[in-house]
Amino acid sequence: MSTTSLELLSPLYAVVDLGSNSFHMLITRQLADSVQVVDKIKRKVRLAAGLDTNNILSEQTMAKGLECLRFFAEHLQDIPQKNIRIVATATLRLAKNRDEFIAKAEAVLGHPVNLLSGIEEAEHIYLGVAHTSLSADKRLVLDIGGASTELIVGRGFKVKKAHSLNLGCVTYNQQYFPHGELSNEHFNQAICAAELIIAPIKNEFCDIGWQCVLGGSGTMQALAEMLIYQHKPSVISLEFLYQVKAQILHFNQIDKINLAGLSSERSPVIASGLAILIALFQQLSIKELTLSSGALREGLLYEMLPEQSTSNIRQRTITALSQRFHIDQRHANSVKRQIETLYLQLKSIWDLPDGNALALLLASADLHEIGLLLEYKHHQQHSAYILAHADLAGFNQSERQLLVSLVTLYKGDINLALIEQQSAIDDQTAKKLLIILRLAVKLCRHRNDQTLPDYAVSLNDKCLQLSLPQQWLLQHTLIHDEFAQENEHIAILGYSLELDKV
């Protein structure tokens, strides 16, 4: 079989993570200045559960782990050795017979296994977050694994302070929820024990400080999914953690836990993971935490990638999608210019927020025609599907929902439910952003912003008044007619539109 130019330009990269709870394999390639996931494999090995009181890994657990690695080995055969990273973490740091398991694992995989120290694991977790998540520059990153918990404070791509603690959701399950029994006493014992471990390093981290907190481990992902299921922003607060704890206590046994939005795969360790997270929030006085897009595996991957840019993460994602789906960037830029003009004129009248809301609106302008590559007739639905399922580094799940609703509704009929289902911003602000996007797209109907005159937009109660030169409107009858029709569409959002001919 001949090698294509794409394969020559985009070799595969693989990262294998022998975690304490699960074994993961991530296979990717670089495409258009972005990372394309080719395959992901995850197996619940629960390695940490195989440690006895003397930290000896049982033969049964080792056999289960090696069986999983035989599956992985098949996928690694055609990937260049220099493009493969295989690491082991907390459980194998603890296991006294780790050398035996690692030797067998290397024989199965045909590649070396690197046992990461706790600090090395923490640093790679931070880099994975930094490369894939858009946030304030100074951040605290938390990661709760099966047998360890990592805390890292950094700025940009630089780690300022990193620490790995010997507490994890699998090991805590065995220690504080014996036989899967749930009780308030068990919960409080687990929280107090975790706080005692966190307390000695508390001041070191708090003295450095941070602007935001991110986390990407399974516990936090499960909690964020529960919030999204409730159509709430995926921002985790201490109050929400207390609410989940109270809900869990309605069940007597861990295997009976059945919470809306919580996957059956995560429920066996949600109680112990929750206890550790509550302890972290209480000890470090954390107000809220958002989900990161990457962690350890992404940190290892980006370390391998050649000439990996550290530029704006969202812009990298948008640029990659624009290239991959042949978006008309010139037209997108025209729409963005009109959005900025409209946003500025309406900002004080509508009390529009600064920062992320405008950034997401501009991103929707960049991507609103992404589905055109497939076909015109249903391109809005195609756009929504692509954005709902693509890897969108730099956008969290709530932000993705808002993008999907905006590109679906940028013209034509308005389905109010799509606005109400997103949780990135409040409904009223989302409606205002949608109106601005729709007006900007109509102003650019001829796909040549050089033909646009100066215009103004104002608000009289719930009526938007768009002032355009009469002569220009006479020359652009299609745009004139579409603005007239728009009044009927935005009525569902609670507004009307009038054209003032000046």
PyMOL commands that set and color helices and strands:
alter all, ss='L'
color gray80, all
select helices_A, chain A and resi 5-9+47-50+59-76+81-83+90-94+98-109+118-132+169-176+178-180+184-208+218-229+238-248+254-256+267-284+296-304+313-324+329-350+356-367+370-373+379-389+397-408+416-421+427-443+449-451+470-475+477-493
alter helices_A, ss='H'
color red, helices_A
select strands_A, chain A and resi 12-18+23-31+34-43+84-88+114-115+138-144+149-155+158-165+212-215+235-237+288-291+456-460+463-468+496-501
alter strands_A, ss='S'
color yellow, strands_A
deselect
rebuild
show_as cartoon
